[in-house]
Amino acid sequence: MLQPNERIDQLYADDIQIIQSSEVFSFSMDAVLLANFPSIPKNGLIVDLCAGNGAVGLFVSRKTNAQIKQIELQPRLADMGNRSIQLNKLEEQMEMIPLDLKEAASVIKPDSVDLLLCNPPYFKEHPTSKKNPNPYLAAARHEIHTSLEEVISVSAKLLKTNGRLAMVHRPDRFLDILTEMERAHIAPKRVQFVYPKPDREANIVLVEGILRGKREGFRVLPPFFIQDENGEYQTEMAAMLYGN
């Protein structure tokens, strides 16, 4: 089951085991936050774009009977995600597809998705950008193979009318996210800014929108703090990681 330099980690809250490797990619707090941000449909179809090693879809799987399809460009990460699906005996519910998200509509029927989740690359690609020397991490963090515009336009093609897109990103791209959502006819509905501690600036933003939804009803949720003033996980964060 494990390849060299791989390990099995556990998200205790959802009783999920996940194959990880420091050589390529490990899930971050972003994945845990995204999996807990939207309301999860009980049935239907959930798609996880830019799935990495499959963390978001795996964490969501315990909350739903919906089918979950994951799209990941990098074959090694997709293989790790596929083995994690087998490890958790989720083969009948989940599928990891090694594919460029540009081609997602070739394996997922357009206008069929109830909830689309995405933890995309955060940083704009510039010729002068300083990138991680590890190509797996560089592709996960920088818009080398895709862009925010492409992620949102592909999401709009796959979603049903009134289907929802939930995304985790960086606050400095928030205005770009709103612009691209409007262009793709996705109405932003819920936003939450996430802070490392109460005295720090936000370093994560969670955004949820509805395809062809009405413009009214936009909500900014209360700030979410990862840790308290003493550096301990605050109660809600601890529950996401370890359960109640």
VEXKESE-306394 format. One record per residue (C-alpha): residue number from 1; x, y, z. Coordinates in nm, 2 decimals. Last residue first. Layout:
N
NUM	X	Y	Z
...
REM end
This chain:
244
244	-1.59	1.66	1.99
243	-1.38	1.54	1.70
242	-1.00	1.57	1.67
241	-0.92	1.80	1.38
240	-1.26	1.97	1.31
239	-1.34	1.97	1.69
238	-1.00	2.14	1.76
237	-1.09	2.41	1.51
236	-1.42	2.48	1.68
235	-1.28	2.49	2.03
234	-0.98	2.72	1.96
233	-0.65	2.54	1.90
232	-0.40	2.65	2.16
231	-0.15	2.93	2.09
230	-0.22	3.12	2.41
229	-0.41	3.40	2.24
228	-0.65	3.15	2.08
227	-0.57	2.94	1.77
226	-0.74	2.89	1.43
225	-0.96	3.20	1.46
224	-1.27	3.23	1.25
223	-1.42	3.57	1.19
222	-1.80	3.59	1.19
221	-1.97	3.51	0.86
220	-2.00	3.77	0.57
219	-2.34	3.70	0.41
218	-2.47	3.78	0.06
217	-2.85	3.74	0.04
216	-2.92	3.94	-0.27
215	-2.74	3.87	-0.60
214	-2.97	3.58	-0.69
213	-2.82	3.25	-0.79
212	-2.72	3.15	-1.14
211	-2.46	2.91	-1.00
210	-2.44	2.96	-0.62
209	-2.13	3.09	-0.44
208	-1.92	2.99	-0.14
207	-1.60	3.16	-0.03
206	-1.35	3.07	0.24
205	-1.06	3.32	0.30
204	-0.72	3.23	0.45
203	-0.44	3.45	0.59
202	-0.65	3.70	0.80
201	-0.43	3.95	0.99
200	-0.31	3.86	1.33
199	-0.41	3.96	1.69
198	-0.69	3.70	1.72
197	-0.47	3.41	1.60
196	-0.41	3.23	1.27
195	-0.71	3.42	1.12
194	-0.98	3.29	0.88
193	-1.21	3.51	0.68
192	-1.55	3.38	0.60
191	-1.76	3.45	0.29
190	-2.11	3.33	0.20
189	-2.33	3.39	-0.10
188	-2.12	3.48	-0.40
187	-2.34	3.46	-0.71
186	-2.19	3.24	-0.98
185	-2.27	3.38	-1.33
184	-1.92	3.29	-1.46
183	-1.81	3.66	-1.50
182	-1.95	3.73	-1.15
181	-1.75	3.44	-1.01
180	-1.44	3.57	-1.18
179	-1.47	3.92	-1.03
178	-1.56	3.79	-0.69
177	-1.25	3.56	-0.69
176	-1.02	3.84	-0.81
175	-1.15	4.06	-0.52
174	-1.06	3.79	-0.28
173	-0.72	3.72	-0.42
172	-0.54	3.90	-0.13
171	-0.75	3.70	0.11
170	-0.58	3.37	0.01
169	-0.80	3.08	-0.11
168	-1.05	2.82	-0.01
167	-1.34	2.75	-0.24
166	-1.70	2.64	-0.23
165	-1.90	2.63	-0.55
164	-2.27	2.55	-0.52
163	-2.53	2.41	-0.75
162	-2.83	2.64	-0.80
161	-2.82	2.56	-1.18
160	-2.62	2.24	-1.19
159	-2.25	2.28	-1.17
158	-2.00	2.14	-1.43
157	-1.98	2.43	-1.66
156	-1.96	2.69	-1.37
155	-1.68	2.49	-1.21
154	-1.48	2.50	-1.54
153	-1.52	2.88	-1.54
152	-1.42	2.91	-1.18
151	-1.10	2.70	-1.21
150	-1.01	2.86	-1.54
149	-1.03	3.22	-1.40
148	-0.83	3.12	-1.09
147	-0.56	2.98	-1.31
146	-0.43	2.64	-1.43
145	-0.11	2.45	-1.49
144	0.15	2.70	-1.35
143	-0.09	2.89	-1.12
142	0.14	2.85	-0.82
141	0.08	2.66	-0.50
140	0.01	2.30	-0.60
139	0.23	2.31	-0.91
138	0.52	2.45	-0.70
137	0.46	2.19	-0.43
136	0.49	1.90	-0.68
135	0.78	2.07	-0.87
134	0.99	2.09	-0.55
133	1.21	2.40	-0.61
132	0.93	2.61	-0.46
131	0.86	2.91	-0.68
130	0.99	3.27	-0.68
129	0.78	3.44	-0.94
128	0.98	3.63	-1.20
127	0.80	3.48	-1.50
126	0.47	3.55	-1.32
125	0.22	3.29	-1.22
124	-0.04	3.41	-0.98
123	-0.03	3.24	-0.64
122	-0.30	3.04	-0.47
121	-0.31	2.71	-0.65
120	-0.66	2.57	-0.61
119	-0.84	2.43	-0.30
118	-1.17	2.35	-0.48
117	-1.50	2.20	-0.38
116	-1.80	2.17	-0.63
115	-2.14	2.09	-0.48
114	-2.45	1.96	-0.67
113	-2.27	1.87	-0.99
112	-2.47	1.77	-1.30
111	-2.48	2.07	-1.54
110	-2.19	1.93	-1.74
109	-2.14	1.55	-1.72
108	-1.81	1.46	-1.55
107	-1.55	1.26	-1.75
106	-1.50	1.48	-2.06
105	-1.62	1.79	-1.87
104	-1.31	1.77	-1.65
103	-1.07	1.82	-1.95
102	-0.95	2.16	-1.84
101	-0.92	2.00	-1.50
100	-0.62	1.81	-1.62
99	-0.67	1.45	-1.54
98	-0.59	1.17	-1.29
97	-0.94	1.07	-1.18
96	-0.99	0.98	-0.81
95	-1.32	0.81	-0.75
94	-1.53	0.79	-0.43
93	-1.85	0.63	-0.31
92	-1.81	0.26	-0.40
91	-1.43	0.27	-0.35
90	-1.46	0.41	0.00
89	-1.28	0.13	0.19
88	-1.07	0.38	0.39
87	-0.74	0.23	0.26
86	-0.89	0.20	-0.09
85	-0.97	0.58	-0.10
84	-0.63	0.64	0.04
83	-0.48	0.44	-0.25
82	-0.66	0.66	-0.50
81	-0.54	0.97	-0.33
80	-0.18	0.85	-0.34
79	-0.22	0.77	-0.71
78	-0.37	1.11	-0.78
77	-0.07	1.27	-0.61
76	0.17	1.07	-0.82
75	-0.03	1.14	-1.14
74	-0.03	1.52	-1.10
73	-0.34	1.66	-1.26
72	-0.60	1.58	-0.99
71	-0.98	1.55	-1.04
70	-1.19	1.40	-0.76
69	-1.53	1.25	-0.79
68	-1.75	1.21	-0.49
67	-2.09	1.03	-0.50
66	-2.32	1.16	-0.24
65	-2.40	0.96	0.08
64	-2.27	1.24	0.29
63	-2.07	1.36	0.60
62	-1.81	1.09	0.62
61	-1.71	1.15	0.26
60	-1.63	1.52	0.32
59	-1.29	1.44	0.48
58	-1.19	1.21	0.20
57	-1.30	1.47	-0.06
56	-1.09	1.74	0.10
55	-0.78	1.52	0.15
54	-0.75	1.37	-0.20
53	-0.37	1.37	-0.25
52	-0.40	1.69	-0.45
51	-0.77	1.74	-0.54
50	-0.73	2.04	-0.78
49	-1.11	2.00	-0.83
48	-1.33	1.81	-0.58
47	-1.66	1.71	-0.73
46	-1.98	1.63	-0.53
45	-2.27	1.44	-0.69
44	-2.62	1.37	-0.55
43	-2.70	1.28	-0.19
42	-2.68	1.43	0.16
41	-2.56	1.76	0.02
40	-2.28	1.91	0.23
39	-2.34	2.25	0.39
38	-2.02	2.45	0.30
37	-1.72	2.52	0.54
36	-1.61	2.19	0.70
35	-1.43	2.04	0.41
34	-1.28	2.38	0.32
33	-1.14	2.42	0.68
32	-0.98	2.08	0.68
31	-0.82	2.13	0.34
30	-0.69	2.48	0.43
29	-0.53	2.33	0.75
28	-0.29	2.16	0.52
27	-0.27	1.83	0.34
26	0.07	1.69	0.26
25	0.25	1.70	-0.07
24	0.54	1.57	-0.27
23	0.85	1.46	-0.07
22	0.68	1.51	0.27
21	0.46	1.21	0.18
20	0.10	1.15	0.26
19	-0.15	0.86	0.26
18	-0.47	0.95	0.44
17	-0.66	0.78	0.72
16	-1.01	0.91	0.79
15	-1.19	0.88	1.12
14	-1.37	1.21	1.06
13	-1.26	1.39	1.37
12	-0.94	1.18	1.40
11	-0.79	1.30	1.08
10	-0.52	1.04	1.04
9	-0.18	1.02	0.88
8	-0.04	0.72	0.69
7	0.32	0.76	0.57
6	0.51	0.77	0.25
5	0.89	0.79	0.20
4	0.90	0.47	-0.01
3	0.55	0.36	-0.14
2	0.28	0.25	0.09
1	0.00	0.00	0.00
REM end
